[in-house]
Amino acid sequence: MDKKTLEGKVAIVTGSSRGLGRGMAIGLAEHGADLVLTSRKLELNEQLAAEVRKLGRRVLPLKCDLQNVNEIEDVVQAAVEEFGRVDILLNNAGTSPVFTSAVQVEEWAWDKILDTNLKGLFFFATAVARRMIERGKGKIINVTSAAGNAGSQMLAPYGASKAAVIQLTRTLAIELAPHNINVNAIGPSFFEVGVSEPILASPEMTETIVSRTPLGRIGKIEDLVGPVVFLSSEDSDFITGQTLFVDGGWVA
């Protein structure tokens, strides 16, 4: 897409300090967006901010724990005070600290995964939506996963949280449509960075995943940038409530 597709737009990216979030944030900046970067790791966000500034974009790095709703509200307010508005929310932050069978999942792991991947995502979306309603437009992109649409062994809490994100995306799309706010989701499968890394550390698992993927490879960061920019742009104005799986055919 054109490198000026998002020029003049302001985007918040959650979980931007590393992995897929970092790659997608750079992609948004390369296509013209100014950024608000949020993560629990402020130092890494500040390093990313330096890269974004080299692209000629304005950027505000902030620390935010998605398990704290008050911090979410503070970040959104800071974004509005700095830039005057929020045009795009890339609701990317997520976690999967365990890779184990369902019968071995402990309560702390379930709570951490659901609080981050679902509760935090929901309250970030609603905090931004309130500001977008005032302006009568906006784009919200929730990051789900192929694991939210297909059963994935050893990922029961993660898959449950991501399935809920798909349903939440539909509901928010319906509720916010009268305000000209588009809400969609993007669903990666196994990628070279992010929550897939511990799984792909096993050559056997990698071979299994590649053989199960119709396009025959693991996803790369650049595979996500085009879809995210498209869903952030005016080209997607008549698309809402949808989940776009970027998965090499995994869900199919």
Residue pairs with C-beta under 8 A, 6 or more apart in sequence:
1 31
1 226
1 229
1 230
1 233
1 235
2 31
3 30
3 31
3 32
4 31
4 32
5 31
5 32
5 229
5 233
5 235
6 28
6 31
6 32
6 33
6 88
6 229
6 232
6 233
7 31
7 32
7 33
8 32
9 32
9 33
9 34
9 87
9 88
9 232
10 33
10 34
10 35
10 36
10 79
10 83
10 84
10 85
10 86
10 87
10 88
11 28
11 33
11 34
11 35
11 36
11 86
11 87
11 88
11 89
11 90
11 232
12 35
12 36
12 38
12 75
12 76
12 79
12 86
12 88
12 89
12 90
12 124
12 128
13 21
13 24
13 25
13 28
13 35
13 36
13 37
13 38
13 90
13 92
14 21
14 38
14 39
14 64
14 66
14 89
14 90
14 91
14 92
14 93
14 120
14 121
14 124
15 21
15 38
15 39
15 66
15 92
15 93
15 94
16 22
16 25
16 35
16 37
16 38
16 39
16 45
16 48
16 92
17 37
17 39
17 40
17 41
17 44
17 45
17 48
18 39
18 41
18 44
18 193
19 193
19 194
19 195
19 197
20 92
20 143
20 188
20 191
20 193
20 194
20 221
20 224
21 39
21 90
21 92
21 93
21 194
22 48
23 193
23 221
23 222
23 224
23 225
24 90
24 92
24 221
24 224
24 225
24 228
25 35
25 37
25 48
25 52
25 90
26 48
26 51
26 52
26 55
27 221
27 222
27 224
27 225
27 228
27 229
28 35
28 88
28 90
28 228
28 229
28 232
29 35
29 52
29 55
29 57
29 59
30 55
30 225
31 225
31 229
32 57
33 57
33 87
33 88
33 232
34 57
34 58
34 59
34 83
35 49
35 52
35 57
35 58
35 59
35 60
36 59
36 60
36 62
36 75
36 78
36 79
36 82
36 83
36 86
37 45
37 48
37 49
37 52
37 59
37 60
37 61
37 62
38 45
38 62
38 63
38 64
38 75
38 93
39 45
39 63
39 64
39 93
40 63
40 64
40 65
41 63
42 61
42 62
42 63
45 61
45 62
45 63
46 61
48 61
49 59
49 60
49 61
52 59
53 59
58 83
60 78
60 79
60 82
60 83
62 75
62 78
62 79
63 71
64 71
64 72
64 74
64 75
65 71
66 72
66 93
66 115
66 116
66 119
66 120
66 121
66 123
66 124
67 112
67 115
67 116
67 119
67 120
69 123
72 120
72 123
72 124
72 127
73 123
73 127
76 86
76 124
76 127
76 128
76 131
79 86
80 86
80 131
85 131
85 135
86 128
86 131
86 132
86 138
87 137
87 138
87 139
87 232
88 138
88 139
88 140
88 141
88 232
89 124
89 125
89 128
89 138
89 139
89 140
89 141
90 141
90 143
90 228
90 232
91 121
91 124
91 125
91 140
91 141
91 142
91 143
92 143
93 116
93 120
93 121
93 124
94 116
94 117
94 121
94 143
94 145
94 161
94 162
94 195
95 112
95 113
95 116
95 117
95 195
96 113
96 155
96 157
96 158
96 195
97 109
97 112
97 113
98 105
98 106
98 109
98 113
98 157
99 154
99 155
99 198
99 199
100 154
101 153
101 154
101 156
102 156
105 156
105 157
109 157
110 157
113 157
113 158
113 161
114 157
114 160
114 161
117 158
117 161
117 162
117 165
118 161
118 164
118 165
118 168
121 142
121 165
121 168
122 168
125 140
125 142
125 168
125 172
125 183
128 138
128 140
129 138
129 140
129 172
129 176
129 179
129 181
131 138
132 138
132 140
132 176
132 179
132 181
133 176
133 179
133 181
136 179
136 180
137 179
137 180
137 181
138 176
138 179
138 180
138 181
138 182
139 181
139 182
139 184
139 231
139 232
139 233
139 236
140 172
140 176
140 181
140 182
140 183
140 184
141 183
141 184
141 185
141 186
141 228
141 231
141 232
142 165
142 168
142 169
142 183
142 184
142 185
142 186
143 165
143 185
143 186
143 187
143 188
144 162
144 163
144 165
144 166
144 169
144 185
144 186
144 187
144 243
145 158
145 159
145 162
145 187
145 188
145 189
146 152
146 187
146 188
146 189
146 190
146 245
146 247
146 250
146 251
147 155
147 158
147 159
147 162
147 189
148 159
148 161
148 162
148 163
148 164
148 165
148 166
148 187
149 163
149 166
149 187
149 243
149 245
149 251
150 250
150 251
151 159
152 158
152 159
158 195
162 187
165 185
166 185
166 187
166 243
169 183
169 184
169 185
169 241
169 242
169 243
170 241
172 183
173 182
173 183
173 184
173 240
173 241
173 242
174 241
176 183
177 240
182 231
182 236
182 237
182 239
182 240
183 240
183 241
184 231
184 236
184 239
184 240
184 241
184 242
184 243
184 244
185 242
185 243
185 244
186 224
186 227
186 228
186 231
186 243
186 244
186 245
186 246
187 243
187 244
187 245
187 246
187 247
187 251
188 194
188 219
188 224
188 245
188 246
188 247
189 213
189 219
189 245
189 246
189 247
189 248
189 250
189 251
190 196
190 199
190 200
190 209
190 213
190 218
190 219
190 250
191 218
191 219
191 220
191 221
191 223
191 224
192 200
192 218
192 219
192 220
192 221
193 221
196 218
199 205
199 206
199 209
200 206
200 209
200 218
206 218
209 218
210 216
210 217
210 218
212 250
213 247
213 248
213 249
213 250
214 248
214 249
214 250
214 252
215 248
215 249
216 248
217 248
219 246
219 247
219 248
223 246
224 246
227 244
227 246
230 236
231 239
231 244
245 251
